[in-house]
């Protein structure tokens, strides 16, 4: 399980026939995620492979937001929350190789079918500041609730407890949505 705070600063520009206003806002949102995952591995030589399954629950809550600047174009957004629940089913393979006496390389790939189990509508309700009686809503809906997630990693580890890991991943087949993530981590165990 992990939880955290996400600080967001936004600038929204409104330009219509010579009318130009810039609205700004800042807020801190709460985010949390918990997952249960399992799998099994078979080993053949230096390669391990097997099935994976998991369930992940998330929580995201943004407080109400009031834009500043922009005069009549300023918005007041009501608080919004989302709670996704995703299941995953797939497989993975990884290999372990000793390059030198004190240096090892691990490489891995996993592919999982991800399925969103809960309601897929997310949105916000807003009004122009000073005109709270006239609210409007924006709803984002993802019709496709499944996606293929592909992830790969490389880890280089020394015997003196130092390692570097690079990873990349993406999701496919979800209309109107795409994602790419990647990173680099350096660990030192002492």
C-alpha positions in Angstrom: 0.0 0.0 0.0 1.2 3.5 -0.7 -0.4 6.9 -0.1 0.7 10.5 -0.8 -0.2 14.1 -1.6 -0.1 15.5 -5.0 0.4 19.3 -5.4 -1.0 20.8 -8.6 -0.6 24.3 -10.1 -2.8 25.1 -13.1 -2.9 28.1 -15.5 -6.0 28.3 -17.8 -6.0 30.8 -20.6 -9.3 32.1 -22.1 -9.1 33.8 -25.5 -12.2 34.9 -27.4 -12.2 37.7 -30.0 -9.7 39.9 -28.3 -10.8 38.9 -24.8 -7.9 37.3 -23.0 -7.8 36.2 -19.3 -5.5 34.0 -17.4 -6.8 32.0 -14.5 -4.6 30.3 -11.9 -5.3 27.7 -9.2 -3.3 25.5 -6.9 -4.5 22.5 -4.8 -3.2 19.5 -3.0 -4.9 16.2 -3.7 -4.8 12.9 -1.7 -3.9 9.7 -3.5 -3.6 6.1 -2.2 -3.2 2.7 -3.8 -3.3 -0.8 -2.4 -2.7 -4.0 -4.4 -2.7 -7.8 -3.9 -0.7 -9.7 -6.4 0.4 -13.3 -6.9 2.0 -15.6 -9.3 4.1 -18.7 -9.8 7.5 -19.3 -11.4 9.0 -22.2 -13.2 12.7 -22.1 -13.9 14.5 -23.5 -16.9 18.2 -22.7 -16.9 18.7 -18.9 -16.4 15.1 -18.1 -17.3 12.1 -18.0 -15.0 8.5 -17.6 -16.3 5.0 -18.0 -15.1 1.5 -16.6 -14.6 0.5 -13.5 -12.7 -2.7 -12.2 -11.2 -3.6 -9.2 -9.2 -6.2 -6.8 -7.9 -5.5 -3.1 -7.3 -7.7 -0.5 -5.6 -7.0 3.3 -5.8 -8.4 6.4 -4.3 -7.9 10.0 -5.6 -9.6 13.0 -4.0 -9.2 16.6 -5.2 -10.6 19.3 -2.9 -12.8 22.1 -4.2 -10.8 24.6 -6.3 -11.3 28.4 -6.7 -9.4 30.0 -9.6 -7.8 33.5 -9.1 -7.2 36.2 -11.7 -9.2 36.2 -14.9 -12.1 38.3 -13.6 -15.4 36.9 -15.0 -13.7 33.8 -16.5 -12.7 32.4 -13.1 -14.1 29.0 -12.2 -15.1 27.4 -8.9 -14.8 23.6 -9.1 -16.5 21.3 -6.6 -14.4 18.6 -4.9 -14.1 15.4 -6.9 -13.0 11.8 -6.2 -12.4 8.6 -8.1 -11.9 5.0 -6.8 -10.7 2.6 -9.5 -10.6 -1.1 -9.0 -8.5 -3.0 -11.5 -7.8 -6.7 -12.0 -4.9 -8.1 -13.9 -4.2 -11.5 -15.4 -1.1 -12.3 -17.4 2.3 -13.7 -17.5 6.0 -12.8 -17.0 9.4 -14.0 -17.9 12.8 -12.9 -16.5 16.4 -13.9 -16.9 19.4 -13.7 -14.5 23.0 -13.6 -15.8 26.3 -13.1 -14.0 28.5 -10.8 -16.2 31.6 -10.9 -13.9 32.4 -12.2 -10.5 30.8 -9.1 -8.9 28.3 -8.0 -11.5 24.8 -9.5 -12.4 22.2 -8.5 -15.0 18.5 -9.2 -14.6 16.0 -8.6 -17.5 12.3 -9.1 -17.4 9.1 -8.6 -19.4 5.5 -9.0 -18.3 2.2 -8.8 -20.2 -1.1 -8.5 -18.4 -4.7 -7.9 -19.4 -6.0 -5.1 -17.1 -9.7 -4.7 -16.5 -11.4 -1.8 -14.8 -14.1 -3.3 -12.5 -15.9 -0.2 -11.2 -17.7 2.7 -12.9 -15.5 4.4 -15.4 -17.1 7.9 -15.3 -14.9 10.7 -13.9 -15.8 14.3 -13.9 -16.1 17.7 -12.3 -18.9 20.1 -11.6 -18.1 23.8 -11.9 -19.5 27.3 -12.0 -18.2 30.7 -12.8 -17.2 32.4 -9.6 -19.9 34.7 -8.4 -22.5 32.8 -10.4 -22.9 29.6 -8.4 -26.5 29.1 -9.4 -25.4 28.2 -12.9 -23.3 25.1 -12.6 -22.1 22.8 -15.5 -20.5 19.4 -15.5 -17.8 17.8 -17.5 -17.7 14.1 -17.6 -14.9 11.9 -18.9 -16.0 8.4 -19.7 -13.9 5.5 -20.8 -16.0 3.0 -22.7 -13.3 0.4 -23.0 -12.6 -1.1 -19.6 -9.8 -3.4 -20.6 -6.2 -2.8 -21.8 -3.1 -4.8 -22.4 -0.2 -3.6 -20.2 3.4 -4.4 -21.2 6.3 -3.7 -18.9 10.0 -4.4 -19.2 13.0 -3.8 -16.9 16.8 -4.2 -16.8 18.7 -4.3 -13.5 22.5 -4.2 -13.0 23.7 -5.3 -9.6 27.1 -5.3 -8.0 28.1 -7.5 -5.1 28.8 -4.4 -2.9 25.0 -3.8 -2.6 24.7 -1.2 -5.4 22.1 -1.6 -8.2 20.7 0.4 -11.1 17.3 -0.4 -12.6 15.7 1.0 -15.7 12.1 0.2 -16.6 9.5 1.1 -19.2 5.8 0.3 -19.7 2.7 1.1 -21.7 -1.0 0.2 -22.1 -2.7 -0.7 -25.4 -6.2 -1.2 -26.8 -8.0 1.4 -24.6 -9.8 3.9 -27.0 -9.2 7.5 -26.0 -6.5 6.7 -23.5 -2.8 5.9 -23.7 0.0 5.7 -21.2 3.7 5.4 -21.2 5.8 5.3 -18.1 9.4 4.7 -17.4 12.1 5.4 -14.8 15.5 4.8 -13.5 16.3 3.8 -9.9 19.6 3.5 -8.1 19.6 1.5 -4.9 22.3 1.2 -2.3 21.8 -1.3 0.5 23.9 -0.8 3.6 
